[in-house]
Amino acid sequence: MGIARALDLDDLKGALEAFEGGLKLAQRSSNRRGLVQASLYRGEALRRMHLLDEAGEDAESALEGAKSTGLAEEQWRALYFLGRVAAENGDANLARTDYADAISVIESMRTGLQTASLRNEFLSDKRDVYDALIGLRLNDQAPADEVFRLIEHSRSRALNERASLGPFHDLRGIQSRLSPDSIVLDFWSGPESVATVWISPSRAGIVRHTGSIQDSAAKLTAVLQTEADQWREVGRTLGNALMSGIPLARHLIIIPDGPLSAVPFETLVVPGSNALLIEKSDVSYLPSAQFL
């Protein structure tokens, strides 16, 4: 009832009442998982109502209960929740610590572990935790190898449930597997910006692009399908947004993310020229650098 009120009816006050009712029932029945989950739900309703102190108290209570009960799923969610509260309170250092702790719990869990799950659309998904920490580390101008590791780990959590990737290869490991005249472009699409970790056999760097590219990406795929004449101009706009400041090579290996997964990079116009990317480089795609 609380989730329906919050998500479908935009009634946070009603949702809060429902979650408080659930919390009382869990207390009366000594349901420890129920206590933890109801605290997380109530805390999220409070956070959305901008009552951050009360939300933080519920998150702390949920974390304590999750640790004492051995609930790994609820532990990382509570830590992520605490990080969001800290970030909204302007404490980036505490948020960074909470996000990193949440990721440590996630990566200690067995691949594919499932529990009586909390609702991702109301609370969070594992990818949200990585995105939050990546955004903070980009603001801190973190080194390319750290950002690359976070981006790749966020992907490998999902991919490992479908394919065995073997041992994780860090940035240097990827460089050792690159042929000459090749560059990997590992994209990350966040809620407010896009970042690219570019990797050549001898160098690496990060280029960050502010603003969302979702609309431009959708527009390019749409005009290409309708054979509209303006596809090249849209490709120029998206090319400027995605490729500015990125070195090119004869061989480009693109690892797209989010809305970029549907973009044919060959049709992007290279910044500062009228040439399409396919006229400068051959382009191939991977779902993760770990498949290199």
N, C-alpha and C positions, 0 to 999 in steps of 0.2 A: 504493500500500500504506500509506504514511504517513497519508494523508487518511482512508482507511477505518479504520485503527487509532485515529486521534484522534476522528473523528466518530461512527463506528458502534460501535466496541468500547470507547471510553473508555480507551484504552491509550496514554497519552502517552509513556511510556517506549519502547514499541514503535514509536510514530510517530517519535520522535526518532532511533531507530536506522535506520529506513527513510530518513528525510531525510538523515541523515549518509551513508548508502550512495549516495543520489542525488547528493549533493555531491561525493563522491569520483569517481563516474563522470563527472560534468561536468568535474572537474579533469583527469582522465586523457584525456578527449576534447577538451579545450580548448573546450568549449561555453560561451560567455560568457553567453548568456541562461540556460542551465541552471544556471550558477554563481549568478547573481543570484536566480533563482527558488528554487533549493534553499536558499539562505541565508535567504530570506524565510520559507519553510516551516519550516525548522529553528528560526529565531528565534521564530516564533509558537508552536511547541511549547514552547520554553524559557519564553516569556512565560506560557503557561498553567500551567507548572510553577513559576511565581513566581521564576524565575532571571532577574531583570531585567537584571543587568549583562551576562550572556552574551547575552541576547536583544538588548540594545542594540548589542552588538558585531556581531552578525549583520546587524542593520538598517543599521548604518553601512557594513558591507562591501557589502551589497546596493545601497545608495544610490550608493556610489562606482562600483560596476560598472555600474549602470544609467545614470549620467551619462556614463561613458566610452564606453558602447556606444550611447547615444542611445535608450534604452528608456523612453519617457515613462510608459507604464502602470506599470512597475516603480518608477519614480522617485516617483510620488505615493503608491504603496503603501508604499514604504520610509519616506517622510516621515511618513505617517500612523502607521505602526508606531512610529517614534521618538517621535511625539507621545503615543501611548498609554503607552509606557514612561515618558516624562517625567511624565505625569499620574499614573501609578501610583506613581511615586517622590515625588509631592507637589510637583513643579515645574510649576505652572500656567503661568508665564510662558514657559518653554521649550516646553511642550506647545502653547500658543497660537501660537507662532512656527512650529513644525513643521506644525501643521494649516493655517495660513495659506499656508505654502509649498506644501503638498500641493494646496491649492485653486488656487493660481496655476498649477501644472503642469496640473491638470485643465482649467482654463479656457483654457489655451493649446493644448490638443489639438483637432484637428478634430472637429466633431460626428460622432458615429457611428463614430469610429475604433475598430477592433477589432484585437486581436492574439491570438497564441496565449495564451489568457487563463489567469490564475491563478484558483483556485476561490474565488468570492466568499463562499461559506458558511463557508470556513475562514479566509480572511484578512479581506477587507473589500470593501464596495461604495462607489462614489463618494458615495452619500447618507450613509454612515457618517461620512465626513470632515466634511461640512457639519454634521451633527448634533453631532459632538464640539465643533466650534468654536462653534456656536450656544449649546450648553450652557455653555461657558466664558464667552462674552460676556454671556449672561444673568446669570451669577453676578457679572460685573463691572459690572452695570447699564449696559450699553452703550446708546447712544441708539437710538431706534426706527428711524431710517433705516438704520443699519448692520445691525441684526437683520433688518429687512425685506429688505434686499439679499441677505443670506445665505440667507434662506428662499426667496426667489424664484429665486435662482441655483441652489439645489439642485433646484428643480422644473424649471427651464428646461433643465437638462442632459438630462432625460428627454424633455420635451415637444418640444424642438427636433429630436429624432430622428424625430418624427412630424408636426410642423407647423412652418412657418416663422413665428416670432413677430415677426420684424423687430427693430429696435433695442430694447435693454433700457430700460424706463422705471423711474426711481428713485421714491422716495416722493413727491417734489414733482411729478413727472410724472403719477403716479397721482392726486394731489390735484387737479391741473388738469383732469382728465377726469371728476371726480365731479360729479354734479348736486347741487343743494341738497337738504337733508334726506336725504342718503345717507351711509352709513358702510360701509366695507369691513372685514370681520373676517378677517384672514389668520392661520389657525391653524397651529401647529407642534406636532407630537406627538413628543416625545422619549422615550427609554427610562425616564426617571424623573419627567418633568414635562410639562406642556402650557403653551405660551405663545401669546398672541394679540396680534398687532399690529393695533390698530384705527386706521383712517384716515378722517378726515372732510375736507371741502374745506379746512378751516383749521387743523386740529389733528391730532395723532397721539400714540399712547402704546402702552405694553406692559403687559399683565397676565399674570402667571405663576401657574400653578396647580400645586402640588406633588402628586405621586402619579400613578399610572397611571390612565387613564380607559378602558382597553381593555375591562375586564369590564363596566363600566356601559354603555358604548356597545353592546356585544354584547347585553347584557340588554334594553336598550330596543328594539332592532330585533327581538329574539326575541318579546317580549311583544306588540308591535304586530302581528306576523304571526299570533299565536295568539289575538288578541282577548281576552287576559287582562285582568282588571279593574285590575291593579296598574300599568298602563302610565303613568298620570298620576303616581303616586308615584315611579316610576323616572325619568320626565321631570323631576320636581322635583329629584331628586338630581343628575342630570346637568346640569340647568340651573344649579344652585348651583355645580357644579364648573367649568362652562365660561363662564357669563355674568356671574358676580359681578365688579363693578368695571368692567364694559364699558358704555359709553354706548350708548343705543338711538336710532334714528332711524326715520323713516317707511319708508325703503327700506334694507334690510340686504342686503349682498352677501357671501355666505359663501364662503370658500375653505378647504375642509376638508383634512385631512391624515391619512394613515394610517387608524386605526380609525374616525375621524370621518367618513370618506368615505361610509359607509353610514348615517349618522345623519340622520333627518329633523328638522332643527333647529326646524321649525314646531311640533313636539310638546313642546319643552322648556318648562318652567314658568319664567317670569321671576322671578328672585330677589326676595324680599320681597313677592310677590303670589301670587294664585291664577290669574293669567292665563297662557294659552299665548303663546308668542312670536308666533304667527300672529295673535293678537288685538291685538298692539301694533305689528307691523311686517309689511310684505310681505317675503318672503324669496326670493332667487334665489341661484344657485350658479355659480361659475367654477372651473376647474381651476388657474388662476393669475391673479394680478392683471394680468399682461401681456395678457390677453384683454379687459380692460375696454373 
